[in-house]
Amino acid sequence: MKKYYKYFAVLTALVLFNCQEDLESDLSNFVGFEEGPVVYTVDNSSTLTLDVTVAASEVANSDRTYSIYVDEDNSDLLSSYSVPSTVTIPAGTNLGTVSVSVTDDENLGFVTQTLVLDFVDEADTDFGDPVTLEFTETCLDTIVTFYLTLDTWPDETTWEIYDLSDLSAPIASGGPYINPDDDFAELSFDYCLASGDYGVVVYDSYGDGGPTYSVSIGDTVLVAETTLAGYNSSATFSVD
């Protein structure tokens, strides 16, 4: 059962058993989102449409419409999404829904991204807290994390990850990075990998080494932390 902020579900229960149309309470005319964070996964190259529940403390005889917005300062979802600007609670009920759509594109990966929804303030209405929606791409295989710590010359660093069954092209790559903005940056990249054997190569174009890398599945280390000592360093790992 979904919970709602400020325990207005308790007030709703009271309304159902009270003959008066308007129940006097400190929570009178309260409206809030379902409690978050709410976690969703989006299938590869598809669009997920979901309903976020909004509840009011009272039942009214007419429709009620409230303005909502995306709190961009606290959201970091990069994929395409659609959020309506209003939510309506129909007459005769205290529940409404906000229909949100999120598309899995090149910006949505396996690291959680958030979308925060909030109400636009208006007189005589007590609004609840914002709701945080969390999204990741659906992974049907294994999420493998590549960690990279840069040195004082990040513009010399590049890297590649290969599927050893097909070395024609890397399945992932990165760099060079910004000097000096990325000095000593600690980076991580998540990939959804099928069972098989893989290789990682990290390069230093100047040849003096410095960057450090490793590969893990959760707490399981596949490639121990390794620091380049020259132009490149490579390692292999297997995903069961």
One Martini backbone bead per residue (centre of mass of N, CA, C, O) as a GRO file, in nm:
protein
  240
    1MET     BB    1   0.097   0.035   0.022
    2LYS     BB    2   0.066   0.360  -0.009
    3LYS     BB    3   0.226   0.644   0.106
    4TYR     BB    4   0.167   0.958   0.273
    5TYR     BB    5   0.211   1.258   0.357
    6LYS     BB    6   0.122   1.343   0.684
    7TYR     BB    7  -0.096   1.114   0.717
    8PHE     BB    8  -0.360   1.156   0.524
    9ALA     BB    9  -0.479   0.868   0.528
   10VAL     BB   10  -0.608   0.894   0.805
   11LEU     BB   11  -0.802   1.122   0.731
   12THR     BB   12  -0.954   0.972   0.509
   13ALA     BB   13  -1.076   0.759   0.693
   14LEU     BB   14  -1.244   0.961   0.856
   15VAL     BB   15  -1.420   1.067   0.623
   16LEU     BB   16  -1.572   0.794   0.561
   17PHE     BB   17  -1.700   0.815   0.881
   18ASN     BB   18  -1.818   1.104   0.810
   19CYS     BB   19  -2.097   1.311   0.761
   20GLN     BB   20  -1.926   1.535   0.701
   21GLU     BB   21  -1.794   1.711   0.438
   22ASP     BB   22  -1.629   1.893   0.647
   23LEU     BB   23  -1.324   1.841   0.806
   24GLU     BB   24  -1.176   1.939   1.088
   25SER     BB   25  -0.824   2.026   1.032
   26ASP     BB   26  -0.482   2.064   0.996
   27LEU     BB   27  -0.522   1.896   0.702
   28SER     BB   28  -0.674   2.090   0.550
   29ASN     BB   29  -0.620   2.102   0.223
   30PHE     BB   30  -0.440   1.855   0.138
   31VAL     BB   31  -0.152   1.794  -0.089
   32GLY     BB   32   0.009   1.487  -0.225
   33PHE     BB   33   0.248   1.278  -0.286
   34GLU     BB   34   0.384   1.008  -0.308
   35GLU     BB   35   0.615   0.827  -0.165
   36GLY     BB   36   0.962   0.854  -0.170
   37PRO     BB   37   1.138   0.686  -0.365
   38VAL     BB   38   1.086   0.590  -0.712
   39VAL     BB   39   1.154   0.291  -0.894
   40TYR     BB   40   1.285   0.256  -1.234
   41THR     BB   41   1.283   0.072  -1.543
   42VAL     BB   42   1.422   0.093  -1.879
   43ASP     BB   43   1.403  -0.018  -2.173
   44ASN     BB   44   1.563  -0.060  -2.448
   45SER     BB   45   1.458   0.179  -2.666
   46SER     BB   46   1.224   0.283  -2.472
   47THR     BB   47   0.900   0.367  -2.327
   48LEU     BB   48   0.799   0.491  -2.012
   49THR     BB   49   0.477   0.476  -1.849
   50LEU     BB   50   0.362   0.657  -1.560
   51ASP     BB   51   0.197   0.675  -1.235
   52VAL     BB   52   0.148   0.942  -1.016
   53THR     BB   53   0.033   0.988  -0.702
   54VAL     BB   54  -0.240   1.194  -0.585
   55ALA     BB   55  -0.345   1.337  -0.266
   56ALA     BB   56  -0.620   1.419  -0.065
   57SER     BB   57  -0.786   1.498   0.240
   58GLU     BB   58  -1.035   1.556   0.045
   59VAL     BB   59  -1.359   1.551  -0.070
   60ALA     BB   60  -1.510   1.667  -0.371
   61ASN     BB   61  -1.765   1.800  -0.601
   62SER     BB   62  -1.509   1.886  -0.770
   63ASP     BB   63  -1.270   1.957  -0.962
   64ARG     BB   64  -0.903   1.951  -0.914
   65THR     BB   65  -0.638   2.180  -1.002
   66TYR     BB   66  -0.276   2.145  -1.027
   67SER     BB   67   0.041   2.270  -1.026
   68ILE     BB   68   0.337   2.149  -1.188
   69TYR     BB   69   0.698   2.059  -1.158
   70VAL     BB   70   1.034   2.054  -1.245
   71ASP     BB   71   1.315   2.013  -1.041
   72GLU     BB   72   1.611   2.095  -1.185
   73ASP     BB   73   1.811   2.133  -0.941
   74ASN     BB   74   1.732   1.808  -0.842
   75SER     BB   75   1.779   1.706  -1.131
   76ASP     BB   76   1.949   1.435  -1.363
   77LEU     BB   77   1.784   1.377  -1.609
   78LEU     BB   78   1.879   1.318  -1.959
   79SER     BB   79   1.650   1.202  -2.070
   80SER     BB   80   1.368   1.180  -2.219
   81TYR     BB   81   1.070   1.370  -2.116
   82SER     BB   82   0.724   1.371  -1.971
   83VAL     BB   83   0.540   1.646  -1.808
   84PRO     BB   84   0.285   1.772  -1.677
   85SER     BB   85   0.149   2.088  -1.549
   86THR     BB   86  -0.092   1.907  -1.437
   87VAL     BB   87  -0.337   1.802  -1.181
   88THR     BB   88  -0.629   1.590  -1.137
   89ILE     BB   89  -0.901   1.577  -0.907
   90PRO     BB   90  -1.174   1.424  -0.901
   91ALA     BB   91  -1.480   1.406  -0.838
   92GLY     BB   92  -1.542   1.204  -0.550
   93THR     BB   93  -1.228   1.224  -0.485
   94ASN     BB   94  -0.865   1.195  -0.356
   95LEU     BB   95  -0.750   1.099  -0.648
   96GLY     BB   96  -0.460   1.125  -0.859
   97THR     BB   97  -0.269   1.157  -1.177
   98VAL     BB   98   0.066   1.140  -1.312
   99SER     BB   99   0.187   1.134  -1.639
  100VAL     BB  100   0.497   0.969  -1.711
  101SER     BB  101   0.769   0.997  -1.954
  102VAL     BB  102   1.045   0.769  -2.048
  103THR     BB  103   1.342   0.758  -2.249
  104ASP     BB  104   1.564   0.533  -2.389
  105ASP     BB  105   1.880   0.656  -2.438
  106GLU     BB  106   2.211   0.763  -2.448
  107ASN     BB  107   2.155   0.898  -2.143
  108LEU     BB  108   2.071   0.613  -2.034
  109GLY     BB  109   2.178   0.410  -1.776
  110PHE     BB  110   2.309   0.230  -1.475
  111VAL     BB  111   2.273   0.505  -1.343
  112THR     BB  112   2.105   0.685  -1.139
  113GLN     BB  113   1.825   0.892  -1.221
  114THR     BB  114   1.653   1.203  -1.158
  115LEU     BB  115   1.302   1.307  -1.082
  116VAL     BB  116   1.156   1.613  -0.967
  117LEU     BB  117   0.846   1.679  -0.811
  118ASP     BB  118   0.627   1.972  -0.788
  119PHE     BB  119   0.450   2.229  -0.650
  120VAL     BB  120   0.255   2.505  -0.697
  121ASP     BB  121   0.189   2.754  -0.520
  122GLU     BB  122  -0.113   2.818  -0.318
  123ALA     BB  123  -0.376   2.932  -0.182
  124ASP     BB  124  -0.521   2.729   0.069
  125THR     BB  125  -0.277   2.516   0.028
  126ASP     BB  126  -0.130   2.207   0.147
  127PHE     BB  127   0.172   2.098   0.054
  128GLY     BB  128   0.382   1.862  -0.009
  129ASP     BB  129   0.637   1.697  -0.092
  130PRO     BB  130   0.840   1.603  -0.302
  131VAL     BB  131   0.910   1.377  -0.574
  132THR     BB  132   1.124   1.094  -0.638
  133LEU     BB  133   1.246   0.975  -0.944
  134GLU     BB  134   1.395   0.664  -1.051
  135PHE     BB  135   1.640   0.583  -1.318
  136THR     BB  136   1.706   0.295  -1.529
  137GLU     BB  137   1.842   0.067  -1.717
  138THR     BB  138   1.777  -0.231  -1.831
  139CYS     BB  139   1.932  -0.537  -1.697
  140LEU     BB  140   1.978  -0.884  -1.809
  141ASP     BB  141   2.257  -0.903  -1.698
  142THR     BB  142   2.568  -0.750  -1.613
  143ILE     BB  143   2.701  -0.519  -1.393
  144VAL     BB  144   2.987  -0.333  -1.488
  145THR     BB  145   3.272  -0.167  -1.333
  146PHE     BB  146   3.467   0.113  -1.433
  147TYR     BB  147   3.768   0.239  -1.297
  148LEU     BB  148   3.903   0.589  -1.289
  149THR     BB  149   4.219   0.750  -1.218
  150LEU     BB  150   4.358   1.044  -1.255
  151ASP     BB  151   4.599   1.268  -1.329
  152THR     BB  152   4.779   1.567  -1.407
  153TRP     BB  153   4.732   1.437  -1.725
  154PRO     BB  154   4.432   1.377  -1.865
  155ASP     BB  155   4.497   1.433  -2.181
  156GLU     BB  156   4.659   1.136  -2.195
  157THR     BB  157   4.385   0.977  -2.144
  158THR     BB  158   4.280   0.649  -2.243
  159TRP     BB  159   4.013   0.399  -2.334
  160GLU     BB  160   3.925   0.036  -2.353
  161ILE     BB  161   3.663  -0.204  -2.436
  162TYR     BB  162   3.650  -0.563  -2.493
  163ASP     BB  163   3.538  -0.820  -2.686
  164LEU     BB  164   3.716  -1.116  -2.735
  165SER     BB  165   3.523  -1.223  -2.977
  166ASP     BB  166   3.553  -0.901  -3.084
  167LEU     BB  167   3.826  -0.688  -3.204
  168SER     BB  168   3.724  -0.464  -3.413
  169ALA     BB  169   3.580  -0.316  -3.159
  170PRO     BB  170   3.491  -0.131  -2.915
  171ILE     BB  171   3.235  -0.114  -2.658
  172ALA     BB  172   3.428   0.100  -2.512
  173SER     BB  173   3.514   0.453  -2.443
  174GLY     BB  174   3.772   0.712  -2.353
  175GLY     BB  175   3.878   1.010  -2.400
  176PRO     BB  176   4.019   1.264  -2.338
  177TYR     BB  177   4.086   1.488  -2.084
  178ILE     BB  178   4.081   1.765  -1.883
  179ASN     BB  179   4.326   2.029  -1.872
  180PRO     BB  180   4.286   2.055  -1.522
  181ASP     BB  181   3.987   1.971  -1.439
  182ASP     BB  182   4.057   1.634  -1.415
  183ASP     BB  183   4.233   1.623  -1.183
  184PHE     BB  184   4.208   1.334  -1.001
  185ALA     BB  185   3.973   1.197  -1.110
  186GLU     BB  186   3.688   0.993  -1.015
  187LEU     BB  187   3.577   0.733  -1.218
  188SER     BB  188   3.265   0.580  -1.351
  189PHE     BB  189   3.146   0.278  -1.538
  190ASP     BB  190   2.851   0.131  -1.664
  191TYR     BB  191   2.788  -0.216  -1.773
  192CYS     BB  192   2.604  -0.441  -1.980
  193LEU     BB  193   2.705  -0.781  -1.956
  194ALA     BB  194   2.764  -1.061  -2.095
  195SER     BB  195   2.869  -1.353  -2.112
  196GLY     BB  196   3.233  -1.347  -2.091
  197ASP     BB  197   3.518  -1.204  -2.250
  198TYR     BB  198   3.741  -0.937  -2.144
  199GLY     BB  199   3.897  -0.613  -2.220
  200VAL     BB  200   4.141  -0.372  -2.092
  201VAL     BB  201   4.262  -0.039  -2.196
  202VAL     BB  202   4.522   0.188  -2.093
  203TYR     BB  203   4.633   0.518  -2.182
  204ASP     BB  204   4.956   0.701  -2.231
  205SER     BB  205   5.082   0.929  -2.451
  206TYR     BB  206   5.362   1.000  -2.300
  207GLY     BB  207   5.466   0.740  -2.103
  208ASP     BB  208   5.447   0.805  -1.765
  209GLY     BB  209   5.188   0.753  -1.655
  210GLY     BB  210   4.935   0.721  -1.354
  211PRO     BB  211   4.686   0.589  -1.405
  212THR     BB  212   4.397   0.427  -1.252
  213TYR     BB  213   4.253   0.087  -1.247
  214SER     BB  214   3.931  -0.099  -1.247
  215VAL     BB  215   3.719  -0.404  -1.194
  216SER     BB  216   3.361  -0.461  -1.117
  217ILE     BB  217   3.114  -0.658  -0.925
  218GLY     BB  218   3.053  -0.479  -0.706
  219ASP     BB  219   3.253  -0.646  -0.462
  220THR     BB  220   3.376  -0.783  -0.713
  221VAL     BB  221   3.696  -0.838  -0.827
  222LEU     BB  222   3.840  -0.849  -1.157
  223VAL     BB  223   4.033  -0.586  -1.143
  224ALA     BB  224   4.286  -0.474  -1.005
  225GLU     BB  225   4.449  -0.218  -0.902
  226THR     BB  226   4.605  -0.015  -1.164
  227THR     BB  227   4.919   0.132  -1.262
  228LEU     BB  228   5.065   0.309  -1.481
  229ALA     BB  229   5.419   0.294  -1.631
  230GLY     BB  230   5.334   0.386  -1.930
  231TYR     BB  231   5.157   0.371  -2.224
  232ASN     BB  232   5.027   0.089  -2.110
  233SER     BB  233   4.741  -0.112  -1.992
  234SER     BB  234   4.628  -0.456  -1.935
  235ALA     BB  235   4.319  -0.659  -1.909
  236THR     BB  236   4.129  -0.940  -1.799
  237PHE     BB  237   3.778  -1.062  -1.800
  238SER     BB  238   3.496  -1.231  -1.647
  239VAL     BB  239   3.152  -1.322  -1.726
  240ASP     BB  240   2.899  -1.544  -1.603
   0.00000   0.00000   0.00000
